[in-house]
Amino acid sequence: MRYILSLTIIFLTLLSCSTDTETMNLTGTVKGLKKGTLLLQKFEDTVLVTVDSVIVDGNSSFSFSEKVESPEIYYLYVRLKDGSLRDDRITFFAENGELNIETKLENFGSAATVKGSANDSILKEYDKLKQRYVAKNLEYIEQRFKKGKKNNDSSEIDLNRKQQALISSKYLTTINFALNNKDYEVAPYLILSEAYNSNIKYLDTVYNSLAPKIKDSKYGKELESFIVKRKKEDTIL
């Protein structure tokens, strides 16, 4: 009897551990939010759907428990007590395990800090790199705007050349970043979202470098399908 009881305890312990690692336990706080609803959302095909929601009434803390089949981008929205949705949202890379999001009602999206997701941490590193290219492109746009009607053909050609070179540089940076993080689901995601117009050979290089587990992930499969589609289109052209 004691032997059976011991086996039962071990089994329940293992089951509990398995459940924890196979579920995203998302907790957090939205400072300043007294009443409203938090919406946990993601894209299914091309449609943004709400997978869960939590009503906030006096306590600004929240928690969600969601089984994430494969690490992917999720969103957190706030619907205020008057029913209106805030314009900003929190975008984060969801994965199973213990995640925490801390933010404020004011600057809801930009003030958010996400902890517990390895993919999200890597994505934030990429976003810092990306901002350099965004800032430089804005600089070129400002130059074009200031010149206005005085902008002659040669200066226009020069600006176009610089912007095209900037795009190519961003693609190569994204490709290298994905290759350096090939053991994470964020790698194929970045190719699909930031470098899909790159030369097909670069897409192939990234896909072939991915770990088997990543190839079998949501974004790994989507990247494979995208490459096949691109190759067919290139053949037709």
SULHUKA-V891116 format. One record per residue. N is the residue number from 1. RES is the residue in one letter. PHI is phi in degrees with one decimal (none if undefined). PSI is psi in whole degrees, 0 to 359 (none if undefined). BURIAL is b if it has 9 or more other ideal C-beta (glycine too) atoms within 8 Angstrom, else e. Layout:
# SULHUKA-V891116
N/RES/PHI/PSI/BURIAL ; N/RES/PHI/PSI/BURIAL
This chain:
# SULHUKA-V891116
1/M/none/316/e ; 2/R/-63.4/323/e ; 3/Y/-64.4/317/e ; 4/I/-65.2/318/e ; 5/L/-62.6/320/e ; 6/S/-63.5/316/e ; 7/L/-62.4/321/e ; 8/T/-63.5/317/e ; 9/I/-63.4/316/e ; 10/I/-62.0/317/e ; 11/F/-62.2/315/e ; 12/L/-65.3/324/e ; 13/T/-64.5/314/e ; 14/L/-63.8/321/e ; 15/L/-64.4/320/e ; 16/S/-63.8/316/e ; 17/C/-63.1/318/e ; 18/S/-62.3/318/e ; 19/T/-63.6/319/e ; 20/D/-61.9/319/b ; 21/T/-81.9/346/e ; 22/E/-104.0/12/e ; 23/T/-136.4/141/b ; 24/M/-86.1/115/b ; 25/N/-100.7/97/b ; 26/L/-99.1/121/b ; 27/T/-122.9/165/b ; 28/G/172.7/185/b ; 29/T/-142.7/139/e ; 30/V/-115.8/96/b ; 31/K/-63.4/132/b ; 32/G/96.5/348/e ; 33/L/-90.3/113/b ; 34/K/-97.5/315/b ; 35/K/-138.7/137/e ; 36/G/161.0/192/b ; 37/T/-133.8/133/b ; 38/L/-96.3/130/b ; 39/L/-111.7/125/b ; 40/L/-96.4/120/b ; 41/Q/-131.9/160/b ; 42/K/-156.1/167/b ; 43/F/-88.7/132/e ; 44/E/-116.4/113/e ; 45/D/60.8/246/e ; 46/T/-115.3/13/e ; 47/V/-109.0/129/e ; 48/L/-81.7/120/e ; 49/V/-120.7/151/e ; 50/T/-91.3/119/e ; 51/V/-93.6/340/e ; 52/D/-166.4/162/e ; 53/S/-149.1/154/e ; 54/V/-134.3/130/b ; 55/I/-86.3/129/e ; 56/V/-104.7/125/b ; 57/D/-142.8/85/e ; 58/G/95.7/326/e ; 59/N/-108.0/119/e ; 60/S/-80.6/359/b ; 61/S/-82.6/154/e ; 62/F/-146.2/165/b ; 63/S/-153.9/144/b ; 64/F/-130.8/148/b ; 65/S/-127.6/115/e ; 66/E/-139.9/129/b ; 67/K/-79.9/117/e ; 68/V/-97.5/110/b ; 69/E/-61.8/322/e ; 70/S/-152.9/136/e ; 71/P/-49.3/128/b ; 72/E/-156.4/173/b ; 73/I/-75.4/129/b ; 74/Y/-119.7/167/b ; 75/Y/-132.6/148/b ; 76/L/-121.9/120/b ; 77/Y/-112.6/159/b ; 78/V/-119.8/127/b ; 79/R/-106.3/118/b ; 80/L/-71.8/169/b ; 81/K/-63.4/338/e ; 82/D/-83.6/1/e ; 83/G/95.7/351/e ; 84/S/-81.0/148/e ; 85/L/-96.0/139/e ; 86/R/-68.4/152/b ; 87/D/-69.7/325/e ; 88/D/-92.0/163/e ; 89/R/-147.3/163/b ; 90/I/-98.8/122/b ; 91/T/-103.9/127/e ; 92/F/-146.9/157/b ; 93/F/-89.2/108/b ; 94/A/-83.8/143/b ; 95/E/-155.7/158/b ; 96/N/-66.4/145/b ; 97/G/128.8/193/b ; 98/E/-91.5/114/e ; 99/L/-117.4/151/b ; 100/N/-138.6/136/b ; 101/I/-127.6/123/b ; 102/E/-116.4/131/b ; 103/T/-155.5/183/b ; 104/K/-125.0/153/b ; 105/L/-61.6/319/b ; 106/E/-75.6/132/e ; 107/N/57.8/47/e ; 108/F/-50.5/312/b ; 109/G/-78.2/313/b ; 110/S/-73.8/337/e ; 111/A/-87.7/356/b ; 112/A/-73.8/140/b ; 113/T/-121.5/131/e ; 114/V/-114.0/130/b ; 115/K/-127.6/145/e ; 116/G/105.8/348/e ; 117/S/-110.1/114/b ; 118/A/-63.0/318/e ; 119/N/-63.0/321/b ; 120/D/-67.0/321/b ; 121/S/-61.2/319/b ; 122/I/-67.7/321/b ; 123/L/-61.5/321/b ; 124/K/-66.2/325/b ; 125/E/-61.7/316/e ; 126/Y/-63.2/318/b ; 127/D/-58.1/326/e ; 128/K/-65.8/319/e ; 129/L/-64.0/317/b ; 130/K/-61.4/324/b ; 131/Q/-60.4/331/e ; 132/R/-62.5/318/e ; 133/Y/-73.3/324/b ; 134/V/-63.2/314/e ; 135/A/-63.1/318/e ; 136/K/-67.0/321/b ; 137/N/-65.7/321/b ; 138/L/-63.5/326/e ; 139/E/-63.5/317/e ; 140/Y/-66.2/321/b ; 141/I/-64.6/319/e ; 142/E/-63.7/320/e ; 143/Q/-61.3/317/b ; 144/R/-66.0/321/b ; 145/F/-66.6/319/e ; 146/K/-66.1/323/e ; 147/K/-71.0/325/b ; 148/G/51.1/232/e ; 149/K/-67.7/339/e ; 150/K/-76.7/352/e ; 151/N/-67.9/110/e ; 152/N/-88.8/175/e ; 153/D/-60.4/319/e ; 154/S/-67.0/318/e ; 155/S/-69.7/326/b ; 156/E/-66.0/317/b ; 157/I/-62.9/320/e ; 158/D/-65.3/317/e ; 159/L/-65.0/319/b ; 160/N/-62.2/320/e ; 161/R/-64.3/318/e ; 162/K/-65.0/319/b ; 163/Q/-67.7/322/b ; 164/Q/-66.9/320/e ; 165/A/-64.9/325/e ; 166/L/-65.1/318/b ; 167/I/-63.0/316/e ; 168/S/-62.1/319/e ; 169/S/-64.7/320/b ; 170/K/-64.3/318/b ; 171/Y/-60.0/313/b ; 172/L/-64.9/322/b ; 173/T/-63.4/318/b ; 174/T/-65.2/317/b ; 175/I/-60.0/311/b ; 176/N/-63.7/321/e ; 177/F/-64.1/318/b ; 178/A/-64.5/319/b ; 179/L/-63.5/324/b ; 180/N/-74.0/347/e ; 181/N/-126.4/38/b ; 182/K/-66.7/347/b ; 183/D/-91.9/9/e ; 184/Y/-126.4/150/b ; 185/E/-65.0/341/b ; 186/V/-65.1/336/b ; 187/A/-61.6/303/b ; 188/P/-65.4/330/b ; 189/Y/-61.0/315/b ; 190/L/-64.3/322/b ; 191/I/-63.9/317/b ; 192/L/-68.8/327/b ; 193/S/-96.5/334/e ; 194/E/-122.1/342/b ; 195/A/-137.5/27/b ; 196/Y/-66.4/339/b ; 197/N/-90.4/4/e ; 198/S/-66.1/164/b ; 199/N/-54.6/137/e ; 200/I/-58.3/332/b ; 201/K/-66.5/328/e ; 202/Y/-71.3/322/b ; 203/L/-63.1/318/b ; 204/D/-60.6/317/b ; 205/T/-60.6/315/b ; 206/V/-65.3/312/b ; 207/Y/-60.0/316/b ; 208/N/-67.3/338/e ; 209/S/-85.0/346/e ; 210/L/-65.8/145/b ; 211/A/-65.4/150/e ; 212/P/-50.3/319/e ; 213/K/-62.7/323/e ; 214/I/-74.9/323/b ; 215/K/-60.7/328/b ; 216/D/-88.1/1/e ; 217/S/-80.8/173/b ; 218/K/-54.4/307/b ; 219/Y/-76.9/333/b ; 220/G/-64.1/315/b ; 221/K/-66.3/321/b ; 222/E/-66.5/323/b ; 223/L/-65.9/318/b ; 224/E/-59.1/314/b ; 225/S/-64.0/321/e ; 226/F/-65.1/319/b ; 227/I/-63.6/316/b ; 228/V/-59.4/316/e ; 229/K/-64.2/316/e ; 230/R/-60.8/318/b ; 231/K/-65.4/322/b ; 232/K/-65.4/318/e ; 233/E/-64.6/319/e ; 234/D/-64.5/325/e ; 235/T/-66.8/319/e ; 236/I/-65.5/319/e ; 237/L/-69.0/none/e
